Amino acid sequence: MRPEALKPGGEGVRLPVTIEVTELTGPEIILTGKVGGQQVLASAPPYSRVQPGETLELTAPLAALHLFDPETGLRLN
């Protein structure tokens, strides 16, 4: 999933993400966090007040998800 697909609020699949790093790039903040043991990247508006250690509920539209079989590595959708 691309960072711009995973955002605070909105409709889609909801994921609780524990934020580890925030990086202001100018037009957005890139959030690096974990869902379970998997690292994910998300984007948020530049005025967001997100701090490392927070857990946010982020959403991604179903069309943005790419699922893979963990044994074969083949795409499932």
C-alpha positions in Angstrom: 0.0 0.0 0.0 1.3 3.4 -0.9 1.7 6.0 1.9 -0.8 8.4 0.3 -3.5 5.6 0.5 -3.2 5.3 4.3 -4.6 8.4 6.1 -6.2 9.5 9.3 -10.0 9.3 9.0 -12.0 8.5 5.9 -13.6 5.3 4.8 -12.1 1.9 4.2 -10.1 -0.6 6.1 -9.3 0.7 9.6 -5.8 -0.1 11.0 -4.5 0.8 14.5 -1.0 2.1 13.8 1.6 2.9 16.5 3.6 5.8 15.2 7.4 5.6 15.4 8.6 8.5 13.3 7.1 11.7 11.8 8.7 13.6 9.0 7.4 16.9 7.8 8.1 17.2 4.1 6.3 20.5 3.5 3.0 19.5 1.8 2.4 16.6 4.2 3.7 14.6 7.2 5.0 11.1 6.5 4.2 8.8 9.4 6.2 5.6 9.9 4.6 3.1 12.2 3.7 -0.5 12.9 0.6 -2.6 12.6 1.4 -5.7 14.5 5.0 -6.4 13.4 4.6 -4.9 9.9 6.0 -1.4 9.2 3.7 0.9 7.3 4.0 4.5 5.9 1.1 6.9 5.9 0.6 10.6 5.0 -1.2 13.2 7.0 -1.9 17.0 6.5 1.1 19.2 7.5 -0.9 20.7 10.4 -1.4 17.3 12.1 -0.1 17.1 15.6 1.0 13.5 15.6 3.8 12.4 18.0 5.9 9.2 18.1 4.4 6.7 20.5 0.8 7.6 19.7 -1.6 5.0 18.2 -3.8 6.3 15.5 -6.6 4.7 13.6 -5.7 5.1 9.9 -7.8 4.0 7.0 -7.1 2.8 3.5 -9.6 2.2 0.7 -10.1 -1.4 -0.3 -8.8 -0.7 -3.8 -5.5 0.5 -2.4 -4.7 -2.8 -0.6 -2.5 -5.4 -2.3 -2.6 -8.8 -0.6 0.1 -11.5 -1.1 0.4 -15.1 -0.1 3.1 -15.2 2.6 4.3 -18.7 1.4 4.4 -18.1 -2.4 4.7 -14.3 -2.6 2.0 -14.3 -5.2 -0.6 -11.5 -5.3 -4.0 -12.6 -4.1 -6.1 -9.8 -5.5 
